[in-house]
Amino acid sequence: MPDPSHAIARGHIGETQLKAARAVDVTDAEIAEVAGNLALNILTNYFNVLADTDTEWPFVTPHTDA
C-alpha cells in the first residue's frame, strides 16, 4: 500500500487507498489528523518563505562526483 500521507499531500487519495488504510485499522480520525498535519506543515513552510526565516542549521555544500 502506498503511503497514505504521500497520497493526501499530492491530492490523489482515493477510495482504494482509504479502504486499504482502514483494512489495517487506521481510523478516520487518524486519516483526518494526517491531512491536518500536512496542511499545517505546508502553511508553516509558506510563512517561513514569506518571512525569510533563518534556518537553524548550517548550509551544506552538495558533494559532486568528479
N, C-alpha and C positions, 0 to 999 in steps of 0.2 A: 504494500500500500504506500503510495507517495505520501510525503509529509503533509498533513492537513494544513499546517501553518503556511507552508510554501504555496499551496493551492489558494488559501484565503488571501494571502498577500498579492497574488497575481490576479485575483478576482475570478478565478476559474474553478471554484469548488462546486461540485455538482452532487446530485443525489447519490451517485455511486460512491464518492468519497465519504459522504456523510454516513451512508449505510455501513461502509467498511469501518469507519471510526466507531460507530455505535456497536458494531459486532464485537469489538474488543473493549467494550464497557466504557467508552468515552461518552460523557453525558452532554446534553445540550448546553448546560451551564458551562462546562469546560470548553466547549467549542466557542461559545459566546465570549468567554474570558480570553481565549487566544485571539479572536478577532479584535476585542477591545484593546489588548496589549499591543497588537500590531499597529492599530490606529494611533495609539498614544506614542509609540516609538517613532512612527513616521512624522507625526506633528512635532515631536521634540526635535527630530533631525532638521525639519524645515525651519523651526525657530532658531536653532543653533547656526544654521547657514545665514539666516537673516541678521542675527545679532553678531555674526563673525566671532563666535565663541572660540577662545583659545583651547587647544587640546591639552589634555593632562599628561601627555606622554611625548617624548621627543620624536621628531620626524626621522624616518629611516630611509636611507638611500637604497633603492631596489638593487639587488645583486643582478648583474648581467653576465651571461656566459660568454666567454671570449673565444 
